[in-house]
Amino acid sequence: MNSYEIQKYGGPEGLKVVDRSLPDPGDHEVAVRLKAASLNYRDLIVLRGQYNRRPIQGRVPLSDGAGQVIGVGSAVTKFKLGDRVAGCFFQGWSAGRFKAEMHRTALGGAIDGVLAEEAIFREEGLVHVPEIYSFEEGATLPCAAVTAWQSLIVRGQLAPGEAVLLLGTGGVSIFGLQIAKSVGAKAIITSSSNEKLERARELGADAVINYKTTPEWGQAAANLAGNGVDHVVEVGGAGTFTQSVRACACGGKIGLIGILSGRGAETDIFPIVAKSATVFGIYVGSREMFEGLNRALEQSKIRPVIDKVFSFESAPEAYAYMAAGSHFGKVVIRIGE
Ligand SMILES: NC(=O)c1ccc[n+]([C@@H]2O[C@H](COP(=O)([O-])OP(=O)(O)OC[C@H]3O[C@@H](n4cnc5c(N)ncnc54)[C@H](OP(=O)(O)O)[C@@H]3O)[C@@H](O)[C@H]2O)c1
């Protein structure tokens, strides 16, 4: 079967298609014919060689994939041939608190990922794809949607009527917008593009801010919410954190997720203290969280926003497209027929 490998760090030219054979699934494993995969910002960092501590040349990239079960180990009870499934970002995080050793089970990073025609997953590292979704839609969920879900619902305990601030219009933020609206929250979203802000309005955003033309977007969001926002889905990192704190209401919550504008910065921590705000780190989520998200998606009928679908052969172009930053929501790669 065909599979991509990261053979050289840098840009998409470091991706190569190779012919690989997979072993039969072990007792607790499931073999899956992949039908679609999706890209996350993390996949760009992985390809640049800036993500993993140890070299991972030869690794199959991408964490997010969906497909059909084509083989099950002798002890597998939850899946059968033909089931439509998606892999969990952390193959080893079923439930409970995150533990350090789970880093070693991250698809497309510490272990081989899903940009391949077939892959083997742990039974505990798979979920059923919601019936209402295509494989392309199912493949958008494992990282971006689970991350937004954990930040807003699991850790954030978002309540109807509260105000949420989303930064930019990438995968995590657009899922955050859809989840916030589905529970009756007020959604405020930023973007560098007025055109994207219009699209966000069509998706239900209550208020929008262009962060390029409004450098003090934190205060602007606080004003739009009335007295500050209750939740920030912080995907920007070092360059946005100060504004995110400014946006936050007293007693508000900031889910620290991303590093789009860098990792390290000097910041005045006192406003966090003075606002009695809660800042917590989010690292995707467990299988249990993914299953909770899927139940909610089936009820709310949220449709993942797919910006563009690329063929398996043009996967390197999908990376270049994502890196250019013109996408809105998710970029998907179709695998096979
Ligand atoms: N901790 C975790 O578990 C976790 C999980 C998923 C993602 N992440 C992180 O979260 C971040 C977003 O990931 P993603 O996959 O959603 O990315 P993405 O789809 O590539 O989103 C990129 C978008 O973010 C916006 N953006 C870029 N720089 C910005 C800035 N300085 N301020 C505000 N918005 C900015 C832009 O939106 P506009 O074009 O609208 O301006 C850009 O198009 C990344 O840093 C990623 O590593 C972390």
The ligand as an ORCA input file, in Angstrom:
! r2SCAN-3c Opt
* xyz 0 1
  N      -2.707     22.334     22.118
  C      -3.379     21.599     21.265
  O      -3.857     20.512     21.580
  C      -3.606     22.104     19.879
  C      -4.514     21.464     19.044
  C      -4.775     22.026     17.793
  C      -4.081     23.169     17.393
  N      -3.169     23.707     18.226
  C      -2.484     24.946     17.872
  O      -3.465     25.940     17.678
  C      -3.062     26.812     16.645
  C      -4.121     26.812     15.574
  O      -4.138     25.554     14.955
  P      -5.062     25.282     13.683
  O      -4.733     23.915     13.196
  O      -6.445     25.654     13.976
  O      -4.415     26.365     12.692
  P      -4.835     26.837     11.256
  O      -6.048     26.128     10.784
  O      -3.621     26.790     10.403
  O      -5.228     28.366     11.540
  C      -4.465     29.390     11.023
  C      -5.253     30.683     11.146
  O      -5.014     31.289     12.399
  C      -5.058     32.681     12.261
  N      -3.880     33.332     12.804
  C      -2.595     33.225     12.427
  N      -1.826     34.040     13.147
  C      -2.650     34.694     13.988
  C      -2.478     35.695     14.952
  N      -1.286     36.197     15.218
  N      -3.559     36.132     15.630
  C      -4.788     35.627     15.382
  N      -5.005     34.675     14.462
  C      -3.959     34.230     13.778
  C      -5.214     32.991     10.791
  O      -6.586     33.291     10.596
  P      -7.051     34.487      9.673
  O      -6.603     34.122      8.288
  O      -8.525     34.512      9.834
  O      -6.379     35.741     10.172
  C      -4.809     31.692     10.132
  O      -5.461     31.494      8.905
  C      -1.691     26.325     16.193
  O      -0.679     27.010     16.908
  C      -1.686     24.867     16.595
  O      -0.399     24.364     16.797
  C      -2.902     23.203     19.456
*
